[in-house]
Amino acid sequence: MPCLDDGDNSRRGLPSVLELRRVPQWSLGPLRSVRKVKVISFLLGLTLTFLIMASYILTWDKKGLMLTLSPFHLRTIVNPSSTLSHNLSSTKDYANIKLLVKCITSKLEFSPRKLPPLKDVVNTDSHLFSVIPHQFLPNIKSPCWYEELSGKTKLDPYSKNLYAVRSKSFRTVCDYLRKHFQEHLYHSDDNKQYRLRCLPYFYIIGQPKCGTTDLFHRLLLHPEVKFTTMKEPHWWTRKRFGIIHLKDGLLERFPVEDYLDLFELAAYHIQEGILGNTSGDHSQRHIITGEASASTMWDNQAWSYLYNYRADGEPPFLAQDFIHAVQPNAKIIVMLRDPVERLYSDYLYFNMANKSVEDFDLRVSESLQLFEACLAENSVRSCVYNTSLSNAMTAICLCQSREEQAQWIMVIVVNYHVSLLN
């Protein structure tokens, strides 16, 4: 590197001096790389900004932004007479949809449903009622009873559980249960062995996106609420009929024994309280468990696969008929939500297509038309439980939720009056 003397400095000035202070060649490589990265980042940012601005310009005539505007702020709705045109600013379209809703509302007659006789419910699933007794153990908060062990059950009670086949987490639980199974058996004086079986103490039901999951996990924070392996076993509405996904049709049925295994951990704790194996035996007796299959409230489509509907097009039995017959004093927690907000949340969560306010509006309009057409020839209840109609409707009609709520209230009120009489 050249050296500078004092004489040269006075004549050349500061710029000349700086020019002679060369940087080694190897140090420029990283600087060039950093400059390239900055340039590329700037160009990408500029391109992205251009695309965003272009999308706003192209959709300016739609009077709204995709996925940002809540449908509750819209002042106009799509024309139900045409699936091709959906001008949200049209006053005529809004008037048409109001007329359609008014027409549907005028046909909504929620007549009381006659509950099926208990004998008919029992005959439909005799095995279910042979496993679960009419009376549960006293001095225990949960609905529990003792079940005598057979030869095969003694060896491995969880080997054929279909929930374990399909759930890795439950297989892990079954490994633990299998290891401690013998410790929690009750031995009678006649050398027979019994295991404690329990049903859920409470059921959390509701339409999708109503907060059932949040409530379930909050309840589990209570020391007397013991968890189940899965929040939504969907046994009462699907699994016991062999339905995993409706599109797959009927598969192998999940027996009630598999469902009861889901609450075996809670039964273990309760059994310890009964036997007095823990210092907190009294608190163990108050342990409860529950499940939160939201579909228990609204999913009754299995009947269309298994049984013929009546002449009026209504299903002969509903899920609540069986829960009421098996467990009359079951605690039902119903989660509800503003129906319009719930429907839009459901659309954003479950729908896999490109989502937009316009698409949501179109789907609701089409569903209303289908439901109104059904009401023209059928009762409200037959339309609500029509599987073909439900599959065709991409958005659930609000009156469907109302009908399902009414049927659950019917069962609860009947049970309340029966309890008073007893």
C-alpha positions as CSV (number, residue, x, y, z in Angstrom):
1,M,0.0,0.0,0.0
2,P,1.5,3.4,-0.9
3,C,2.5,5.8,1.9
4,L,1.6,9.5,2.0
5,D,4.1,12.2,3.2
6,D,3.0,15.5,4.8
7,G,4.0,17.4,1.7
8,D,1.7,15.6,-0.6
9,N,-1.2,16.0,1.8
10,S,-1.2,19.7,1.6
11,R,-1.4,19.7,-2.2
12,R,-3.7,16.8,-3.0
13,G,-6.5,17.6,-0.5
14,L,-8.9,15.2,1.3
15,P,-10.5,13.6,-1.7
16,S,-7.2,12.6,-3.1
17,V,-6.1,11.1,0.2
18,L,-9.3,9.1,0.4
19,E,-8.8,7.7,-3.1
20,L,-5.4,6.3,-2.2
21,R,-6.7,4.4,0.8
22,R,-7.6,1.3,-1.0
23,V,-9.6,-1.5,0.6
24,P,-8.4,-5.1,0.2
25,Q,-10.1,-6.9,-2.7
26,W,-11.4,-9.8,-0.5
27,S,-13.6,-7.4,1.6
28,L,-15.8,-6.2,-1.4
29,G,-17.4,-9.6,-2.0
30,P,-19.7,-9.6,1.1
31,L,-20.6,-5.9,0.4
32,R,-21.7,-6.8,-3.1
33,S,-23.8,-9.7,-1.8
34,V,-25.5,-7.4,0.7
35,R,-26.2,-4.9,-2.0
36,K,-27.7,-7.6,-4.3
37,V,-30.0,-8.8,-1.5
38,K,-31.2,-5.3,-0.8
39,V,-31.9,-4.7,-4.5
40,I,-33.8,-8.0,-4.8
41,S,-35.8,-7.3,-1.7
42,F,-36.7,-3.9,-2.9
43,L,-37.8,-5.2,-6.3
44,L,-39.9,-8.0,-4.6
45,G,-41.5,-5.5,-2.3
46,L,-42.3,-3.2,-5.2
47,T,-43.8,-6.0,-7.2
48,L,-45.9,-7.1,-4.2
49,T,-47.1,-3.6,-3.7
50,F,-48.0,-3.3,-7.4
51,L,-50.0,-6.6,-7.3
52,I,-51.9,-5.5,-4.2
53,M,-52.8,-2.1,-5.7
54,A,-53.9,-3.9,-8.9
55,S,-56.2,-6.2,-7.1
56,Y,-57.8,-3.3,-5.3
57,I,-58.3,-1.5,-8.7
58,L,-59.7,-4.7,-10.4
59,T,-62.2,-5.4,-7.5
60,W,-63.2,-1.7,-7.0
61,D,-66.5,-2.2,-8.6
62,K,-67.4,-4.9,-6.0
63,K,-67.8,-2.3,-3.3
64,G,-65.9,-4.3,-0.8
65,L,-62.6,-6.1,0.1
66,M,-62.2,-9.9,0.0
67,L,-62.0,-11.6,3.4
68,T,-62.0,-8.3,5.3
69,L,-65.6,-7.2,5.3
70,S,-68.0,-9.0,7.6
71,P,-71.2,-10.0,5.9
72,F,-73.1,-8.3,8.8
73,H,-72.1,-4.9,7.4
74,L,-73.6,-5.5,4.0
75,R,-76.7,-3.6,3.2
76,T,-77.6,-5.6,0.1
77,I,-77.9,-9.3,-0.7
78,V,-77.6,-11.4,-3.8
79,N,-80.5,-12.0,-6.1
80,P,-81.8,-15.5,-5.3
81,S,-83.3,-16.0,-8.8
82,S,-79.9,-16.1,-10.5
83,T,-76.7,-17.9,-9.4
84,L,-74.7,-16.1,-12.0
85,S,-75.3,-12.5,-11.1
86,H,-74.8,-11.2,-7.6
87,N,-74.8,-7.4,-7.6
88,L,-74.5,-6.5,-4.0
89,S,-75.6,-2.9,-4.6
90,S,-78.9,-3.8,-6.2
91,T,-82.0,-2.7,-4.2
92,K,-84.1,-5.1,-6.2
93,D,-82.0,-8.1,-5.2
94,Y,-82.3,-7.1,-1.5
95,A,-86.1,-6.9,-1.9
96,N,-86.2,-10.4,-3.5
97,I,-84.2,-12.0,-0.8
98,K,-86.4,-10.4,1.9
99,L,-89.4,-11.8,0.1
100,L,-87.9,-15.2,0.1
101,V,-87.1,-15.1,3.8
102,K,-90.6,-13.9,4.6
103,C,-92.0,-16.8,2.6
104,I,-89.9,-19.3,4.5
105,T,-90.8,-17.7,7.9
106,S,-94.5,-17.9,7.1
107,K,-94.2,-21.7,6.7
108,L,-92.2,-22.4,9.9
109,E,-94.7,-24.2,12.1
110,F,-92.8,-26.0,14.9
111,S,-95.4,-28.4,16.0
112,P,-94.6,-30.6,19.1
113,R,-92.9,-33.9,18.2
114,K,-94.4,-37.0,19.8
115,L,-91.6,-38.8,21.6
116,P,-91.3,-42.5,20.5
117,P,-92.3,-45.1,23.0
118,L,-89.4,-46.4,25.1
119,K,-90.1,-50.0,24.0
120,D,-89.5,-49.0,20.3
121,V,-86.3,-47.2,21.2
122,V,-85.0,-50.3,23.1
123,N,-85.9,-52.7,20.3
124,T,-83.9,-50.6,17.8
125,D,-80.6,-51.3,19.7
126,S,-81.2,-54.1,22.2
127,H,-77.4,-54.6,22.7
128,L,-77.0,-51.0,23.9
129,F,-79.6,-51.5,26.6
130,S,-78.3,-54.9,27.6
131,V,-74.9,-53.3,28.4
132,I,-76.1,-50.3,30.3
133,P,-78.3,-51.0,33.3
134,H,-81.4,-49.1,34.3
135,Q,-79.9,-48.1,37.7
136,F,-76.5,-46.7,38.5
137,L,-74.4,-47.0,41.7
138,P,-75.5,-44.9,44.6
139,N,-73.3,-42.4,46.5
140,I,-71.4,-41.7,43.2
141,K,-71.9,-38.6,41.2
142,S,-71.1,-40.1,37.9
143,P,-73.5,-42.7,36.2
144,C,-71.4,-45.8,36.9
145,W,-72.1,-49.5,37.4
146,Y,-70.1,-52.8,37.7
147,E,-69.7,-55.1,34.7
148,E,-68.8,-58.7,35.2
149,L,-65.7,-59.8,33.3
150,S,-65.8,-62.6,30.7
151,G,-62.9,-64.8,29.8
152,K,-61.8,-62.8,26.7
153,T,-62.1,-59.5,28.4
154,K,-59.8,-60.6,31.2
155,L,-56.9,-61.1,28.8
156,D,-57.0,-57.8,26.9
157,P,-60.1,-55.6,27.2
158,Y,-58.8,-53.0,24.8
159,S,-57.4,-55.1,22.0
160,K,-60.3,-54.6,19.6
161,N,-61.3,-51.1,20.4
162,L,-62.0,-49.3,17.2
163,Y,-61.2,-45.9,18.6
164,A,-57.7,-47.2,19.4
165,V,-57.4,-48.5,15.9
166,R,-58.0,-45.0,14.5
167,S,-56.4,-42.8,17.2
168,K,-52.8,-43.0,18.1
169,S,-53.3,-41.0,21.3
170,F,-56.0,-43.4,22.5
171,R,-53.7,-46.4,21.8
172,T,-51.2,-44.8,24.2
173,V,-53.9,-44.5,26.8
174,C,-55.0,-48.1,26.2
175,D,-51.4,-49.2,26.9
176,Y,-51.6,-47.5,30.3
177,L,-55.0,-48.9,31.1
178,R,-54.0,-52.4,30.1
179,K,-51.0,-52.2,32.4
180,H,-53.1,-51.2,35.5
181,F,-56.3,-53.1,34.6
182,Q,-56.0,-55.8,37.2
183,E,-55.3,-53.3,39.9
184,H,-58.8,-51.7,39.5
185,L,-60.9,-54.8,39.5
186,Y,-63.5,-55.5,42.1
187,H,-63.4,-59.1,43.5
188,S,-66.7,-60.4,44.8
189,D,-67.1,-63.2,47.5
190,D,-68.0,-65.7,44.8
191,N,-64.6,-65.2,43.1
192,K,-66.1,-63.2,40.2
193,Q,-64.3,-60.1,38.9
194,Y,-66.0,-56.8,38.0
195,R,-64.8,-53.6,36.3
196,L,-66.3,-50.2,36.9
197,R,-68.0,-48.7,33.8
198,C,-69.1,-45.1,33.5
199,L,-71.1,-42.9,31.1
200,P,-70.4,-39.2,30.7
201,Y,-71.9,-37.1,33.5
202,F,-72.4,-34.2,31.1
203,Y,-72.7,-33.7,27.3
204,I,-71.7,-30.4,25.6
205,I,-73.6,-30.1,22.4
206,G,-74.2,-27.3,19.9
207,Q,-73.8,-26.1,16.3
208,P,-70.2,-26.0,14.9
209,K,-68.2,-22.9,15.9
210,C,-70.2,-22.2,19.0
211,G,-67.4,-22.5,21.5
212,T,-67.9,-26.2,22.6
213,T,-64.1,-26.8,22.5
214,D,-63.3,-23.8,24.6
215,L,-65.9,-24.7,27.3
216,F,-64.7,-28.3,27.3
217,H,-61.1,-27.4,28.1
218,R,-62.1,-24.9,30.7
219,L,-64.2,-27.5,32.5
220,L,-61.2,-29.8,32.6
221,L,-59.4,-27.3,34.8
222,H,-61.8,-28.3,37.6
223,P,-60.1,-30.9,39.9
224,E,-63.2,-33.1,39.9
225,V,-63.5,-33.3,36.1
226,K,-61.4,-36.0,34.6
227,F,-60.6,-35.8,30.9
228,T,-61.7,-38.1,28.2
229,T,-59.2,-39.2,25.6
230,M,-61.0,-37.4,22.8
231,K,-63.2,-34.4,23.0
232,E,-65.6,-35.4,20.2
233,P,-66.1,-39.2,19.9
234,H,-69.3,-38.7,17.8
235,W,-70.6,-42.0,19.0
236,W,-74.3,-41.3,19.5
237,T,-74.7,-39.8,16.0
238,R,-72.2,-41.6,13.8
239,K,-69.7,-44.2,15.1
240,R,-72.4,-46.5,16.5
241,F,-73.9,-46.7,13.0
242,G,-70.5,-47.3,11.4
243,I,-70.2,-43.7,10.0
244,I,-66.7,-42.2,10.0
245,H,-67.3,-39.7,7.2
246,L,-70.7,-39.5,5.4
247,K,-69.0,-39.6,2.0
248,D,-67.5,-43.0,2.8
249,G,-70.9,-44.6,3.6
250,L,-71.3,-47.2,6.3
251,L,-68.3,-49.0,7.8
252,E,-67.7,-51.1,10.8
253,R,-69.9,-50.1,13.8
254,F,-68.3,-49.0,17.0
255,P,-69.9,-51.0,19.9
256,V,-71.0,-49.3,23.0
257,E,-68.1,-51.0,24.9
258,D,-65.6,-49.1,22.8
259,Y,-67.4,-45.8,23.7
260,L,-67.3,-46.7,27.4
261,D,-63.5,-47.3,27.2
262,L,-63.1,-43.6,26.5
263,F,-64.1,-42.9,30.1
264,E,-62.0,-45.6,31.7
265,L,-59.5,-43.3,33.2
266,A,-62.2,-41.5,35.2
267,A,-63.6,-44.9,36.2
268,Y,-60.1,-45.8,37.6
269,H,-60.1,-42.8,39.8
270,I,-63.7,-43.4,41.0
271,Q,-62.9,-47.0,41.7
272,E,-60.0,-46.0,43.9
273,G,-62.4,-43.8,45.9
274,I,-64.8,-46.7,46.3
275,L,-62.1,-49.1,47.5
276,G,-60.6,-46.4,49.7
277,N,-57.1,-46.8,48.2
278,T,-56.4,-43.0,48.3
279,S,-56.4,-40.5,51.1
280,G,-58.9,-38.4,49.2
281,D,-61.4,-41.2,48.7
282,H,-64.5,-39.0,49.3
283,S,-63.4,-36.5,46.6
284,Q,-62.8,-39.4,44.2
285,R,-66.4,-40.4,44.4
286,H,-67.4,-37.0,43.1
287,I,-65.3,-37.2,40.0
288,I,-67.2,-36.7,36.8
289,T,-66.4,-36.9,33.1
290,G,-68.0,-35.6,30.0
291,E,-67.7,-35.3,26.2
292,A,-68.3,-32.5,23.8
293,S,-69.5,-34.0,20.5
294,A,-71.2,-31.0,19.0
295,S,-72.8,-33.2,16.4
296,T,-75.0,-34.8,19.1
297,M,-77.3,-31.8,18.8
298,W,-77.8,-31.7,15.1
299,D,-76.5,-34.8,13.2
300,N,-79.3,-37.4,12.6
301,Q,-78.4,-38.3,9.0
302,A,-77.6,-41.9,9.9
303,W,-81.3,-42.7,9.9
304,S,-81.6,-42.2,6.1
305,Y,-78.9,-44.9,5.6
306,L,-80.3,-47.5,8.0
307,Y,-84.1,-47.1,8.3
308,N,-87.0,-46.1,6.1
309,Y,-88.5,-42.7,7.0
310,R,-92.1,-42.5,7.9
311,A,-94.8,-41.5,5.4
312,D,-94.4,-37.9,6.5
313,G,-90.7,-37.9,5.7
314,E,-89.5,-37.6,9.3
315,P,-87.0,-39.9,11.0
316,P,-88.5,-42.3,13.5
317,F,-85.8,-41.7,16.2
318,L,-83.3,-38.9,17.0
319,A,-80.0,-39.1,19.0
320,Q,-81.6,-37.5,22.0
321,D,-84.2,-40.3,22.2
322,F,-81.4,-42.8,23.0
323,I,-79.6,-40.6,25.4
324,H,-82.8,-39.9,27.2
325,A,-83.7,-43.6,27.3
326,V,-80.3,-44.7,28.5
327,Q,-79.5,-41.8,30.8
328,P,-82.6,-39.8,31.8
329,N,-80.8,-37.6,34.2
330,A,-77.9,-36.7,31.9
331,K,-76.7,-33.1,32.1
332,I,-76.9,-31.4,28.7
333,I,-74.9,-28.2,28.1
334,V,-76.1,-26.5,24.9
335,M,-73.8,-23.9,23.3
336,L,-75.6,-21.3,21.2
337,R,-74.3,-18.3,19.2
338,D,-75.7,-15.5,17.1
339,P,-76.9,-17.6,14.1
340,V,-75.5,-15.3,11.4
341,E,-72.1,-14.9,13.0
342,R,-72.0,-18.7,13.6
343,L,-72.8,-19.4,10.0
344,Y,-70.1,-17.1,8.6
345,S,-67.5,-18.5,11.1
346,D,-68.5,-22.0,10.0
347,Y,-68.0,-20.9,6.3
348,L,-64.5,-19.5,7.0
349,Y,-63.4,-22.6,9.0
350,F,-64.8,-25.5,7.0
351,N,-65.1,-24.4,3.4
352,M,-62.1,-25.3,1.4
353,A,-62.8,-23.2,-1.7
354,N,-61.7,-19.6,-2.3
355,K,-63.5,-17.6,0.4
356,S,-65.1,-14.2,-0.1
357,V,-68.1,-12.3,1.1
358,E,-69.7,-12.6,-2.3
359,D,-69.2,-16.4,-2.3
360,F,-70.7,-16.7,1.2
361,D,-73.6,-14.6,0.2
362,L,-74.3,-16.7,-2.9
363,R,-74.1,-19.9,-1.0
364,V,-76.6,-18.7,1.6
365,S,-79.0,-17.5,-1.1
366,E,-78.8,-20.8,-2.9
367,S,-79.5,-22.7,0.4
368,L,-82.5,-20.6,1.2
369,Q,-83.9,-21.3,-2.3
370,L,-83.5,-25.0,-1.8
371,F,-85.1,-25.0,1.7
372,E,-88.0,-22.9,0.5
373,A,-88.6,-25.3,-2.4
374,C,-88.7,-28.2,0.1
375,L,-91.2,-26.4,2.4
376,A,-93.5,-26.0,-0.6
377,E,-94.3,-29.7,-0.4
378,N,-93.1,-30.9,3.0
379,S,-93.2,-30.1,6.7
380,V,-90.4,-28.2,8.4
381,R,-89.2,-31.3,10.3
382,S,-89.0,-33.4,7.2
383,C,-87.0,-30.8,5.4
384,V,-84.6,-30.3,8.4
385,Y,-83.8,-34.0,8.6
386,N,-83.7,-34.6,4.8
387,T,-80.2,-35.9,4.2
388,S,-80.2,-35.2,0.4
389,L,-81.3,-31.6,1.0
390,S,-78.7,-31.1,3.8
391,N,-76.0,-32.4,1.5
392,A,-77.1,-30.0,-1.3
393,M,-77.3,-27.0,0.9
394,T,-73.9,-25.5,1.3
395,A,-75.0,-23.2,4.1
396,I,-77.2,-24.5,6.9
397,C,-80.6,-22.7,7.1
398,L,-81.1,-20.8,10.4
399,C,-84.5,-22.5,10.8
400,Q,-82.8,-25.9,10.9
401,S,-80.9,-24.9,14.0
402,R,-84.2,-23.7,15.6
403,E,-85.9,-27.0,14.9
404,E,-83.0,-29.0,16.4
405,Q,-83.0,-26.9,19.5
406,A,-86.8,-27.3,19.8
407,Q,-86.4,-31.1,19.8
408,W,-83.7,-31.1,22.5
409,I,-85.9,-28.8,24.6
410,M,-88.8,-31.2,24.1
411,V,-86.8,-34.1,25.6
412,I,-85.4,-32.0,28.5
413,V,-88.9,-30.7,29.4
414,V,-90.4,-34.1,29.3
415,N,-87.6,-35.5,31.6
416,Y,-88.2,-32.5,34.0
417,H,-91.9,-33.3,34.4
418,V,-91.2,-37.0,34.8
419,S,-88.7,-36.2,37.6
420,L,-91.3,-34.1,39.3
421,L,-93.8,-37.0,39.2
422,N,-91.3,-39.4,40.6
